[in-house]
Amino acid sequence: MSFDDFLGFCFKGAAFIIAGVGLLLFLSPLIIGLTVICVFGWIAMKVSGWLEKREEYRRAHRSLTLDEIAELDRSTHTPEFEREMKERSEESLNRAVKAAEKYSRDLAQNFGEEQQNAEPETALDDEEEEEETVEKEYDLSAPLHLDNQLTFSQKEKLYAKGYQVLKTSAFGDSGAAHYWVMPRYNESKEHAFFCYLLKAELEKHVDEVELHVTSGPDVVVTWKGKKYCFDVETGKSLKRQPELLAKKFAYYQKEYDKSFILVTKRTLKYNYAKYGIVITRAMIKETIKKLFRKTAKQPKKRRKK
């Protein structure tokens, strides 16, 4: 390459560089403007998202009105839903009755075969008569029974009526025992057990105790002109209906003087702490005792003559 060609190449390169710098200076306001627009657009999106979350939180923690609660109850318990649940309950009961009848027939058949080779009557007959007397005296209409206090025939009758067996420790201070529980409308046997347990413990201290089935708190107590409510939570609604849960407990705190939440598992205590006063099964007796402690009358002092 000659010297003249080298100079020509250098001049061309310089011309391209100068043209590029000029174009950049010409377009710089446009680039800066686009950058500013993008930054402000990103900030606006973030602020809008934050405002939407804040509005959702406000709606979730807003107290329900009585009309909204009534509408919510109507939408949940539609005639179709109640009819379906009734049909399912009847079908389950029929299956249980058929199973109990079949079991009774098999038992009677086996007993008949054994009776042919039976020995002469002994003192065992007196024990059987005594057991029948105990069965007549024991009331099977209660919704909760301890398994070890029942005879075999009584368990058969409870099974035919739709009772379910639950193994649990009532107050968490002893080993687990078996209980026969009658679940109410659309509830689990664990939820029903702790509702009955709460009612029984409260009735030891308070006269006015109400047990609700489908709407409102599970147990309501009226004492000295004040109203207290207890709600049993198994943790199922915590993930399934968090917004409804927050509205429900906000309404309870507004309508009742004190609202208590009994969690069936100790691990759920901190999950429900934001909704009200949380107690575990181990705290039931002590909480009720402190809350409804009856003040003893002080003896009158004799006046000195």
C-alpha positions in Angstrom: 0.0 0.0 0.0 1.4 3.4 -1.0 1.5 6.4 1.2 -1.3 8.1 -0.7 -3.6 5.1 -0.2 -2.9 5.1 3.5 -3.8 8.7 3.8 -7.0 8.1 1.9 -7.9 5.2 4.3 -7.3 7.5 7.3 -9.4 10.3 5.9 -12.3 7.9 5.3 -12.1 6.5 8.8 -12.1 10.0 10.3 -15.1 10.9 8.2 -17.1 7.9 9.4 -16.2 8.6 13.1 -17.2 12.3 12.8 -20.5 11.3 11.1 -21.2 8.7 13.9 -20.6 11.3 16.7 -22.8 13.8 15.0 -25.6 11.3 14.6 -25.3 10.3 18.3 -25.4 14.0 19.4 -28.5 14.4 17.2 -30.3 11.4 18.6 -29.3 11.8 22.3 -32.4 13.8 23.3 -34.6 11.1 21.9 -32.7 8.4 23.7 -32.8 10.3 27.0 -36.5 10.9 26.6 -37.3 7.2 25.9 -35.2 6.2 28.9 -37.1 8.6 31.2 -40.5 7.3 29.9 -39.5 3.7 30.6 -38.3 4.5 34.1 -41.5 6.4 35.0 -43.6 3.6 33.4 -41.9 1.0 35.6 -42.5 3.1 38.7 -46.2 3.6 37.8 -46.6 -0.2 37.4 -45.1 -0.8 40.8 -47.2 1.8 42.5 -50.4 0.5 40.8 -49.6 -3.0 42.0 -49.0 -1.8 45.5 -52.3 0.1 45.5 -54.2 -3.0 44.3 -52.7 -5.2 47.0 -53.6 -2.5 49.6 -57.2 -2.4 48.4 -57.5 -6.2 48.5 -56.1 -6.2 52.1 -58.6 -3.5 53.1 -61.5 -5.5 51.6 -60.4 -8.7 53.2 -60.2 -7.1 56.7 -63.4 -5.1 56.4 -66.1 -6.0 58.9 -69.1 -7.7 57.4 -72.6 -6.2 57.8 -75.5 -8.3 58.9 -77.0 -8.2 55.3 -73.7 -9.4 53.8 -73.5 -12.3 56.4 -77.1 -13.3 55.6 -76.3 -13.2 51.8 -73.2 -15.2 52.4 -75.1 -17.8 54.4 -77.8 -18.0 51.7 -75.3 -18.4 48.9 -73.5 -21.2 50.9 -76.5 -23.2 52.0 -78.6 -23.3 48.9 -81.5 -25.7 48.7 -79.6 -27.8 46.1 -76.6 -28.0 48.5 -78.8 -28.9 51.5 -80.7 -31.5 49.4 -77.5 -33.1 48.3 -76.1 -33.2 51.8 -79.3 -34.7 53.1 -79.3 -37.4 50.4 -75.7 -38.2 51.2 -76.4 -38.4 54.9 -79.4 -40.7 54.3 -77.4 -42.9 51.9 -74.5 -43.2 54.5 -77.0 -44.0 57.2 -78.7 -46.6 55.1 -75.4 -48.2 54.3 -74.5 -48.2 58.0 -77.8 -49.7 59.0 -77.5 -52.5 56.4 -74.0 -53.3 57.5 -75.1 -53.4 61.1 -78.0 -55.7 60.3 -75.8 -58.0 58.3 -73.3 -58.1 61.2 -76.2 -58.8 63.6 -77.5 -61.7 61.4 -74.1 -63.2 61.2 -73.6 -62.9 64.9 -77.0 -64.4 65.6 -76.3 -67.3 63.2 -73.0 -68.0 64.9 -74.6 -67.7 68.3 -77.3 -70.2 67.2 -74.8 -72.8 66.2 -72.9 -72.3 69.5 -76.2 -72.6 71.4 -76.8 -76.1 70.3 -73.7 -77.2 72.1 -74.2 -74.9 75.0 -73.6 -75.9 78.6 -76.2 -75.7 81.3 -76.9 -72.2 82.7 -74.4 -70.9 85.1 -73.7 -67.6 87.0 -72.7 -66.0 83.6 -76.4 -65.6 82.9 -76.7 -63.3 85.9 -73.8 -61.2 84.5 -75.6 -60.9 81.1 -78.8 -59.8 82.8 -76.8 -57.2 84.8 -75.2 -56.0 81.5 -78.7 -55.6 80.0 -79.7 -53.6 83.0 -76.7 -51.3 82.6 -77.5 -50.8 78.9 -81.0 -49.7 79.8 -79.8 -47.2 82.3 -77.1 -45.7 80.0 -78.3 -42.9 77.8 -77.2 -43.2 74.2 -78.8 -39.9 73.0 -75.7 -37.9 74.0 -73.6 -36.8 71.0 -70.3 -37.9 72.7 -69.4 -41.2 74.4 -66.2 -42.7 75.8 -65.5 -46.0 74.1 -64.4 -47.9 77.2 -67.7 -47.1 78.9 -69.8 -48.8 76.3 -70.8 -52.4 75.8 -70.5 -54.2 72.4 -74.2 -53.9 71.7 -74.2 -50.2 72.5 -71.4 -49.6 70.1 -73.5 -51.4 67.4 -76.4 -49.1 68.1 -74.2 -46.0 67.9 -72.6 -47.2 64.6 -76.1 -47.7 63.1 -77.1 -44.1 64.1 -74.0 -42.6 62.3 -71.6 -42.1 65.1 -67.9 -42.1 64.2 -64.9 -43.2 66.2 -62.2 -40.6 67.0 -58.9 -41.3 68.7 -57.6 -38.2 70.5 -56.4 -36.7 73.8 -59.1 -34.3 75.0 -56.8 -31.9 76.9 -53.4 -33.1 75.7 -52.4 -34.1 79.2 -52.8 -37.8 78.9 -52.7 -40.6 76.3 -55.2 -40.7 73.5 -58.5 -42.4 74.0 -61.3 -43.6 71.7 -64.5 -41.6 71.5 -67.8 -42.1 69.7 -68.8 -38.8 68.1 -71.9 -37.7 66.2 -70.9 -35.1 63.6 -73.4 -32.4 62.9 -74.3 -30.8 59.6 -71.3 -30.8 57.2 -68.5 -31.0 59.8 -65.7 -33.3 60.7 -65.7 -35.6 63.7 -62.7 -33.7 65.2 -64.5 -30.4 64.9 -67.6 -31.9 66.5 -65.7 -33.4 69.3 -64.1 -30.2 70.5 -67.4 -28.3 70.2 -69.0 -30.8 72.5 -66.0 -30.7 74.8 -66.1 -26.9 75.0 -69.8 -26.9 75.8 -69.4 -29.5 78.6 -66.5 -27.5 80.2 -68.3 -24.2 80.0 -71.5 -25.6 81.5 -69.5 -26.4 84.7 -69.1 -22.6 85.2 -71.9 -20.9 83.2 -75.6 -21.5 82.9 -76.3 -19.9 79.5 -74.3 -21.8 76.8 -75.4 -22.0 73.2 -74.0 -24.5 70.7 -74.4 -23.3 67.0 -74.5 -25.7 64.0 -74.4 -23.9 60.7 -73.9 -20.2 61.3 -72.1 -17.9 63.8 -69.5 -19.0 66.4 -69.5 -22.6 67.4 -70.2 -21.8 71.1 -71.7 -18.6 72.6 -71.7 -17.8 76.3 -73.7 -15.2 78.1 -72.3 -14.2 81.6 -72.9 -11.2 83.7 -74.5 -9.2 80.9 -71.6 -9.9 78.5 -71.3 -12.3 75.5 -68.3 -14.4 74.7 -67.8 -16.6 71.7 -65.6 -19.7 71.0 -64.8 -20.9 67.5 -63.1 -24.3 66.8 -60.6 -24.3 64.0 -58.9 -27.4 62.5 -56.9 -25.4 59.9 -58.8 -26.4 56.8 -60.2 -22.9 56.2 -56.8 -21.3 56.6 -55.8 -22.0 53.0 -59.1 -22.7 51.4 -61.0 -19.5 52.5 -58.5 -17.0 54.0 -60.6 -13.9 53.1 -63.8 -15.3 54.5 -61.9 -16.3 57.6 -60.6 -12.8 58.2 -64.1 -11.3 57.7 -65.7 -13.8 60.1 -63.3 -13.1 63.0 -63.5 -9.4 62.4 -67.3 -9.6 62.8 -66.9 -11.8 65.9 -64.6 -9.2 67.5 -67.1 -6.5 66.8 -70.2 -8.3 68.0 -68.9 -10.1 71.1 -67.1 -8.8 74.2 -64.4 -11.4 73.7 -63.7 -13.8 70.9 -61.7 -17.0 71.5 -60.3 -19.4 68.8 -59.6 -23.0 69.9 -57.1 -24.6 67.5 -57.1 -28.4 67.4 -53.4 -28.6 66.7 -50.7 -26.6 68.6 -48.8 -25.8 65.4 -51.8 -23.7 64.3 -51.6 -21.3 67.2 -49.5 -18.6 65.5 -51.4 -18.8 62.2 -54.6 -17.7 63.9 -53.0 -15.2 66.4 -53.9 -12.2 64.1 -57.6 -13.1 64.2 -58.2 -13.2 68.0 -57.3 -14.8 71.3 -56.0 -18.3 70.5 -56.1 -21.2 72.9 -55.0 -24.8 72.6 -56.6 -27.9 74.0 -54.2 -27.8 77.0 -55.5 -24.3 77.8 -59.2 -25.0 77.8 -59.8 -25.7 81.5 -57.5 -22.9 82.8 -58.9 -20.3 80.4 -62.5 -21.1 81.2 -61.7 -21.1 84.9 -60.0 -17.7 84.9 -62.6 -16.1 82.6 -65.7 -17.2 84.5 -64.3 -17.4 88.1 -67.1 -16.8 90.6 -66.2 -14.4 93.3 -66.8 -15.8 96.8 -69.0 -13.8 99.1 -67.0 -12.1 101.9 -68.4 -12.8 105.5 -69.9 -9.8 107.1 -67.9 -8.3 110.0 -69.7 -8.0 113.3 -70.0 -4.6 114.7 -68.4 -4.1 118.1 -71.0 -3.0 120.7 
